[in-house]
């Protein structure tokens, strides 16, 4: 299990739509706590903490084999901390996707517990300084902090991703692209980086590359969850920009099946219906968009078309 850092600079994430949380789905974190001899440690307290903003904490313990399982109902970043009063604590971070089991092994020995704790604390401090700098639009400082975090943990793909976000905010598209590619070298199934590259390529009219990245992101979603709906929607936008309206329409319909509250998908489906001359259906989609996003980016256009089409 790769040690990871899961805080995100969500305010700056480049995306074409906002994903809604998945409903009626679950997954689990499954792992084992071992000692220096790779033998399981029984009765170790396990704390599973959401790092995505809710701050929810769940606790369990390892069984006699040193194994543990914790059911989850929300996707996102989590920190798993194993604690034994005679040994100490050690943590591992992971990103949970609904419908997929996240597995890990935590090595808990006195020396690594102390060293990992100090290293994790420093990494967390520097990374959060980068996050705060990004939120304050101090992009050069943010890049400096994320690079410092990479020096502590060279495989910190979140650090590399957020360097790309800061570079994109500076309008340095070429450097941002390289940063996101490096993040994917560290973690090939990194949906955020794939979606960021898809959006970048789409804006640059590199539609084939945009489609490839979006398809990979959708595949990682496994057909479940809001993140997958976003990836399918992005595929629709890419097809729309290529003039493949019928194919784009199918993607917008798929998005709505996966996430009925995806406002932008309703708007784009309305545009596709309008293109086909299906005026009543178009009005229904535009009205749905306005209901879901009354102050959304297309609200003025949607309201105007509803008024015109109902005359």
C-alpha positions as CSV (number, residue, x, y, z in Angstrom):
1,X,0.0,0.0,0.0
2,X,1.5,3.3,-1.1
3,X,1.4,6.0,1.6
4,X,-0.6,8.9,0.3
5,X,-1.7,12.3,1.1
6,X,-5.4,12.9,0.4
7,X,-6.2,16.6,1.0
8,X,-7.4,18.2,-2.2
9,X,-7.4,21.8,-3.4
10,X,-11.0,21.4,-4.4
11,X,-11.6,25.1,-5.1
12,X,-9.3,24.9,-8.0
13,X,-10.1,21.5,-9.5
14,X,-10.9,22.0,-13.2
15,X,-14.1,20.2,-14.2
16,X,-17.0,20.6,-16.6
17,X,-19.6,19.6,-14.0
18,X,-20.2,19.1,-10.3
19,X,-20.7,15.5,-9.2
20,X,-23.5,14.5,-6.8
21,X,-22.9,12.0,-4.1
22,X,-23.7,8.4,-4.9
23,X,-26.7,6.9,-3.2
24,X,-27.5,3.5,-1.9
25,X,-24.0,2.2,-2.5
26,X,-21.3,0.9,-0.2
27,X,-17.7,-0.3,-0.1
28,X,-15.1,-1.3,2.4
29,X,-11.6,-0.8,3.6
30,X,-9.9,-4.1,4.3
31,X,-6.4,-4.5,5.6
32,X,-3.9,-6.2,7.9
33,X,-1.6,-4.9,10.6
34,X,1.7,-6.7,10.7
35,X,4.9,-6.5,12.7
36,X,8.6,-6.6,11.6
37,X,8.3,-10.4,11.0
38,X,5.2,-9.8,8.8
39,X,3.0,-11.5,11.4
40,X,-0.4,-10.2,12.1
41,X,-1.0,-8.2,15.3
42,X,-4.2,-8.9,17.1
43,X,-6.5,-6.4,18.9
44,X,-5.0,-3.3,17.3
45,X,-7.3,-0.3,17.3
46,X,-8.2,0.9,13.8
47,X,-9.5,4.4,13.2
48,X,-10.9,5.1,9.7
49,X,-11.2,8.9,9.3
50,X,-12.7,10.7,6.3
51,X,-10.4,13.4,5.0
52,X,-12.9,14.8,2.6
53,X,-14.5,17.4,4.8
54,X,-17.1,15.5,6.9
55,X,-14.4,14.5,9.4
56,X,-16.4,11.3,10.2
57,X,-14.5,8.7,12.2
58,X,-15.2,5.0,12.5
59,X,-13.4,2.6,14.8
60,X,-12.8,-1.2,14.7
61,X,-10.1,-3.6,15.8
62,X,-8.0,-6.3,14.2
63,X,-8.9,-9.9,14.7
64,X,-6.6,-12.6,15.9
65,X,-4.9,-12.7,12.4
66,X,-4.3,-9.0,12.5
67,X,-7.0,-8.3,9.9
68,X,-9.7,-5.7,9.9
69,X,-12.7,-4.7,7.7
70,X,-14.7,-1.4,7.9
71,X,-17.8,-0.8,5.7
72,X,-18.1,2.7,4.2
73,X,-21.0,4.5,2.4
74,X,-19.1,7.5,1.1
75,X,-16.3,7.7,-1.5
76,X,-13.3,10.0,-1.0
77,X,-10.0,10.2,0.8
78,X,-9.6,8.4,4.1
79,X,-6.8,8.0,6.6
80,X,-6.5,4.7,8.4
81,X,-4.6,4.7,11.7
82,X,-3.5,1.6,13.6
83,X,-2.7,2.0,17.3
84,X,-1.3,-0.3,19.9
85,X,-0.6,1.1,23.4
86,X,2.7,-0.9,23.6
87,X,4.0,-0.1,20.1
88,X,2.6,3.2,19.0
89,X,0.7,4.3,15.9
90,X,1.1,4.2,12.1
91,X,-1.2,5.6,9.4
92,X,-1.9,5.0,5.7
93,X,-4.0,7.1,3.4
94,X,-6.2,5.8,0.6
95,X,-8.9,7.0,-1.8
96,X,-12.1,5.0,-1.6
97,X,-14.4,4.5,-4.6
98,X,-17.9,3.2,-4.0
99,X,-18.2,-0.3,-5.4
100,X,-14.5,-1.1,-5.0
101,X,-12.7,-2.6,-2.0
102,X,-9.6,-0.6,-0.8
103,X,-7.0,-2.9,0.6
104,X,-3.8,-2.2,2.6
105,X,-1.1,-3.5,4.9
106,X,0.1,-1.4,7.8
107,X,3.5,-2.2,9.3
108,X,3.5,-1.4,13.0
109,X,6.8,-1.6,14.9
110,X,8.3,0.9,17.4
111,X,10.8,2.5,15.1
112,X,8.5,2.9,12.1
113,X,5.7,4.2,14.3
114,X,7.8,7.0,15.6
115,X,9.5,7.8,12.3
116,X,6.4,7.6,10.2
117,X,4.5,9.8,12.7
118,X,7.1,12.6,12.5
119,X,7.4,12.3,8.8
120,X,3.6,12.3,8.3
121,X,3.2,15.3,10.6
122,X,5.8,17.3,8.6
123,X,4.3,16.2,5.3
124,X,0.8,17.2,6.4
125,X,2.0,20.6,7.6
126,X,3.8,21.5,4.4
127,X,1.0,20.2,2.2
128,X,-1.6,22.1,4.0
129,X,0.5,25.2,3.6
130,X,0.4,24.6,-0.1
131,X,-3.4,24.2,0.1
132,X,-3.8,27.5,1.9
133,X,-1.5,29.3,-0.5
134,X,-3.5,28.0,-3.5
135,X,-6.8,29.1,-1.9
136,X,-5.2,32.5,-1.4
137,X,-4.2,32.6,-5.1
138,X,-0.5,32.6,-4.1
139,X,0.3,30.1,-6.8
140,X,4.1,30.4,-6.8
141,X,4.1,29.8,-3.0
142,X,1.8,26.9,-3.4
143,X,4.1,25.3,-6.0
144,X,7.0,25.8,-3.6
145,X,5.2,24.1,-0.8
146,X,4.0,21.1,-2.9
147,X,7.5,20.6,-4.2
148,X,8.7,20.6,-0.5
149,X,6.1,18.0,0.2
150,X,7.4,15.9,-2.7
151,X,10.9,16.1,-1.2
152,X,9.5,14.5,1.9
153,X,7.4,11.9,0.0
154,X,8.6,11.5,-3.6
155,X,5.5,9.4,-4.5
156,X,3.0,12.0,-3.3
157,X,0.8,12.1,-6.4
158,X,-1.6,14.5,-4.8
159,X,1.3,17.0,-4.5
160,X,2.1,16.6,-8.2
161,X,-1.5,17.0,-9.1
162,X,-1.9,20.2,-7.1
163,X,1.3,21.6,-8.7
164,X,-0.6,21.2,-12.0
165,X,-3.6,23.0,-10.6
166,X,-1.5,25.9,-9.5
167,X,0.3,26.0,-12.8
168,X,-3.0,26.0,-14.6
169,X,-4.2,28.9,-12.5
170,X,-1.1,30.7,-13.7
171,X,-2.2,29.9,-17.3
172,X,0.9,27.8,-17.9
173,X,-1.0,25.0,-19.7
174,X,2.1,23.1,-20.9
175,X,3.7,22.9,-17.5
176,X,0.3,21.9,-15.9
177,X,0.0,19.1,-18.5
178,X,3.4,17.8,-17.6
179,X,2.6,17.9,-13.8
180,X,-0.6,15.9,-14.3
181,X,1.2,13.4,-16.5
182,X,3.7,12.9,-13.7
183,X,0.9,12.4,-11.2
184,X,-0.4,9.6,-13.5
185,X,3.0,8.0,-13.6
186,X,2.8,7.8,-9.9
187,X,-0.8,6.6,-9.9
188,X,-2.1,5.5,-13.3
189,X,-5.7,5.2,-12.0
190,X,-5.9,8.8,-10.8
191,X,-9.3,10.0,-12.0
192,X,-8.7,13.7,-11.0
193,X,-5.6,13.9,-13.1
194,X,-7.3,12.1,-16.0
195,X,-10.3,14.5,-15.9
196,X,-8.0,17.5,-15.6
197,X,-6.1,16.5,-18.7
198,X,-9.4,15.7,-20.5
199,X,-10.6,19.2,-19.8
200,X,-7.3,20.8,-20.9
201,X,-7.2,18.8,-24.1
202,X,-10.9,19.6,-24.9
203,X,-10.2,23.3,-24.4
204,X,-7.2,23.0,-26.7
205,X,-9.4,21.2,-29.3
206,X,-7.3,18.1,-29.0
207,X,-10.4,16.0,-29.0
208,X,-9.0,12.5,-29.6
209,X,-6.7,12.9,-26.6
210,X,-9.5,14.4,-24.5
211,X,-11.7,11.5,-25.4
212,X,-9.1,9.0,-24.4
213,X,-8.5,10.6,-21.0
214,X,-12.2,10.9,-20.3
215,X,-12.8,7.2,-21.2
216,X,-10.0,6.2,-18.8
217,X,-11.6,8.2,-16.1
218,X,-15.0,6.7,-16.7
219,X,-13.5,3.2,-16.7
220,X,-11.9,3.9,-13.3
221,X,-15.3,4.9,-12.0
222,X,-16.5,1.4,-12.8
223,X,-19.9,2.6,-13.9
224,X,-20.9,3.8,-10.4
225,X,-20.8,7.0,-8.5
226,X,-20.9,10.7,-9.3
227,X,-17.3,10.8,-10.4
228,X,-18.1,8.3,-13.2
229,X,-21.1,10.4,-14.2
230,X,-18.9,13.4,-14.6
231,X,-16.5,11.5,-16.8
232,X,-19.3,10.3,-19.0
233,X,-20.6,13.9,-19.2
234,X,-17.2,15.1,-20.3
235,X,-17.2,12.5,-23.0
236,X,-20.5,13.9,-24.2
237,X,-19.0,17.5,-24.3
238,X,-16.0,16.3,-26.3
239,X,-18.3,14.6,-28.8
240,X,-20.5,17.7,-29.0
241,X,-17.5,19.9,-29.7
242,X,-16.6,17.4,-32.5
243,X,-20.0,17.9,-34.0
244,X,-21.1,14.4,-33.1
245,X,-24.5,15.5,-31.7
246,X,-26.3,12.1,-31.7
247,X,-23.4,10.4,-30.0
248,X,-23.1,13.3,-27.5
249,X,-26.8,13.0,-26.7
250,X,-26.3,9.3,-25.7
251,X,-23.6,10.3,-23.3
252,X,-25.8,13.0,-21.7
253,X,-28.6,10.5,-21.3
254,X,-26.2,8.0,-19.7
255,X,-25.0,10.7,-17.3
256,X,-28.6,11.5,-16.2
257,X,-29.3,7.8,-15.6
258,X,-26.2,7.6,-13.4
259,X,-26.9,11.0,-11.7
260,X,-30.4,12.4,-12.2
261,X,-29.4,15.7,-10.5
262,X,-26.5,16.4,-12.9
263,X,-27.8,19.8,-14.0
264,X,-25.4,20.5,-16.9
265,X,-26.3,17.1,-18.4
266,X,-30.0,18.2,-18.5
267,X,-29.1,21.4,-20.2
268,X,-26.9,19.7,-22.8
269,X,-29.6,17.1,-23.4
270,X,-32.0,19.9,-23.9
271,X,-29.7,21.4,-26.6
272,X,-29.5,18.0,-28.3
273,X,-33.3,17.7,-28.2
274,X,-33.6,21.2,-29.7
275,X,-31.2,20.2,-32.4
276,X,-33.5,17.3,-33.3
277,X,-36.5,19.5,-33.4
278,X,-38.0,17.9,-30.2
279,X,-39.2,21.2,-28.7
280,X,-41.4,19.9,-25.9
281,X,-38.6,17.5,-24.7
282,X,-36.1,20.3,-24.9
283,X,-38.3,22.5,-22.7
284,X,-38.6,19.8,-20.1
285,X,-34.8,19.4,-19.9
286,X,-34.2,23.2,-19.7
287,X,-36.9,23.5,-17.0
288,X,-35.1,20.7,-15.1
289,X,-31.8,22.5,-15.4
290,X,-33.3,25.7,-14.0
291,X,-34.9,23.8,-11.1
292,X,-31.6,22.1,-10.3
293,X,-29.3,25.1,-10.9
294,X,-31.4,28.4,-10.8
295,X,-28.2,30.4,-10.7
296,X,-26.1,28.0,-12.8
297,X,-23.8,29.0,-15.7
298,X,-26.5,28.3,-18.3
299,X,-29.5,29.6,-16.2
300,X,-30.0,32.8,-18.3
301,X,-29.8,30.9,-21.6
302,X,-32.1,28.1,-20.4
303,X,-34.8,30.6,-19.1
304,X,-34.6,32.5,-22.4
305,X,-35.1,29.3,-24.5
306,X,-38.0,28.2,-22.3
307,X,-39.7,31.5,-22.8
308,X,-39.2,31.4,-26.6
309,X,-40.2,27.8,-27.0
310,X,-43.4,28.2,-25.1
311,X,-44.7,31.0,-27.2
